[in-house]
Amino acid sequence: MYFKKYTVVFLLVLAGVLYWCNQLAVVVSSQEYADKKIVFPVTKGAVLRFSWRHSVNKTLVEEYFHVKDENELELYLVRYDSYGAGMPFLPEEGKFEQKNGMFELAMSRKFASIKMGIGEEAQLELYYNGNNISLYRAYAPGSLIQLEVKKRCQAYIQYAAAYLQKAIKQL
């Protein structure tokens, strides 16, 4: 009986850990700052929104992504209020509309990861579930960052490994 009780407890704990590990997490990282990772849990279907200032016309641009699965993000909407160099608008790029003074381009573009350059003037920010992460403050100007969706265990193990590498270097 004693053995059975602890076996059941062990199996329940193991099932909980496996369930937790199989959930998704967003990882933002930079090769220049290997020890600086931003990791947070996310669910399938969640919306990630990037906002940044256009380098030429200095207006706000918003990009909306759905989290589809591990290593799968879908850019489904781009919003901006002024045309500028490189802004999408062609019919083959998606459904283009003007709503409430904003231009909107609905589309479906799949990405395994997203790479972006950090510039202070762009003021790159990431929004998720009511939270705002100022990426342009977290990483130095000129840094290249990468956003990925990974299994939670993999994401946190990478986070811990980067932290340990930094601690070892400081010894």
Secondary structure, 3 states (H helix, E strand, C coil): CHHHHHHHHHHHHHHHHHHHHHCEEEEEEECCCCCCCEEEEECCCCEEEEEEECCCCCCEEEEEEEEEECCEEEEEEEEECCCCCCCCCCHHHCEEEEECCEEEEEEEEEECEEEEECCCCCCCEEEECCEEEEHHHHCCCCCEEEEEEEEHHHHHHHHHHHHHHHHHHCC
